[in-house]
Amino acid sequence: MNTRAFRRGAAAVSALAIGGLALAGCSGSSQGADAADPDAPVEISISTFNDFGYTDELLQEYMDEHPNVTIVHNKAATSNDARANFFQKLGNTGLADIEAVEVDWFAEMMEYADLLAPVPEDLKGRWLDWKEAAATDADGNLVAYGTDIGPQAVCYRSDLFEAAGLPTDRAEVAGLFTTWDDFFAVGQEYVDKTGKPFIDSANSVLQGLMNQIEVTYEEADGTVVATENPDVQEAYETVVEKAVPISAYAGQWSEDWYASMANGEFAAMLCPGWMHGIISGEAPDIEGWDIADVFPGGGGNWGGSYLVIPANGENVAAAQELADWLTSPETQVKAFVNAGTFPSQPEAYEDAELTGFSNPYFNDAPTGEIGIARAEAVEVSPVKGPKYFQFHDALQNAVTRVFDGIEDADTSWDTWVEEVSAF
């Protein structure tokens, strides 16, 4: 199993080149794959974030099959960093030939669908219906290549569970967490017994709850209902009352969060497939991680991304070929093996490499089968309008203020309401 996970930093850049050197002067359209000579040297840049499973070895496969191609892979530290760069440069210059877009700001991006090169017609129908529908513009153009989805399970430390007198068998652990009330009760029991945090992050719980609500901040027609939506307020109140007391941190992705993972500080995480590679990469020496085929309240999808191709790029045709290959069922399965990024294409679910895959790091958990079961358990695909990212980020900040003791729950909610009215 490949346990690479993204590393922290402003932007970690990996340049892949034949013979260890990028081909100089080959990024211009006169020398690219869009030129008259399809075999002319071409450099294709791709920008992602977190860990898409696009290892050096995987990208080298494509270069071996296409000797004229050099791939330069740029990896932002976080989705937030990628978003800021994307919207600053879209329609101008400076974006990669292929850009990764995260689902929470995907609807925002779709407002600029005319600045993207459409996906070729013959690829339509490859993805899950809801994954493809979200990437189709008003004119019926599919403008993005679906990568992964994020069906969630529960990752847990079997050694810490055992020490706290909790079950460790996957099936028994799954029985502990069928409802959110059960999840919070077990978490509080663990904290009371051990004096240590149960789950990594309060805001990961907020994310899990919100992903089970069909309408959160905006209705399908764009009407903003964020501050009047009782489901949003209930989710917030649940998190600050029940998740904050059992959490190690307010949010994820901080240096302290990474360090605590490496040190084995907490006992459980709400765990989409793409988190597997992050856990194993950040805590390679921690033994005891396992995965239960369950998610509180039924099912939930957290995350999942797309690849898009700026229409004004210098190597559009070559980028389309690479994006096609990266999101083919076969390559999606390889990316899953590398990083746990679960395929968004039903054809991949018949692949024996997926159905039979077990993860040695997670006590040989059958992560392929678990991922399929968790994907089938997802019943809600939340409406995510153009302002979803801003509203949700601000609500996470509200939870953080409560966690840090800066504001009480009611005051922090009122602060969020004021912020939302200004967006």
GINORFEN-V71537 format. One record per helix or strand. SS is the DSSP state (A for helix, B for strand). FROM is the first residue (numbers start at 1). TO is the last residue. If there is no record, write none. Layout:
ss->SS from->FROM to->TO
ss->SS from->FROM to->TO
This chain:
ss->B from->11 to->15
ss->A from->18 to->20
ss->B from->42 to->49
ss->A from->56 to->65
ss->B from->69 to->76
ss->A from->79 to->89
ss->B from->98 to->102
ss->A from->103 to->110
ss->A from->113 to->115
ss->B from->116 to->116
ss->A from->121 to->123
ss->A from->129 to->133
ss->B from->136 to->136
ss->B from->142 to->142
ss->B from->145 to->146
ss->B from->148 to->149
ss->B from->151 to->157
ss->A from->158 to->163
ss->A from->170 to->176
ss->A from->180 to->194
ss->B from->199 to->201
ss->A from->202 to->210
ss->B from->218 to->218
ss->B from->224 to->224
ss->A from->226 to->228
ss->A from->230 to->246
ss->B from->247 to->249
ss->A from->255 to->263
ss->B from->268 to->272
ss->A from->274 to->282
ss->B from->289 to->292
ss->B from->301 to->301
ss->B from->305 to->308
ss->B from->310 to->310
ss->A from->316 to->326
ss->A from->329 to->339
ss->B from->342 to->343
ss->A from->346 to->350
ss->A from->352 to->355
ss->B from->359 to->359
ss->A from->360 to->362
ss->B from->365 to->365
ss->A from->367 to->377
ss->A from->388 to->403
ss->A from->409 to->422
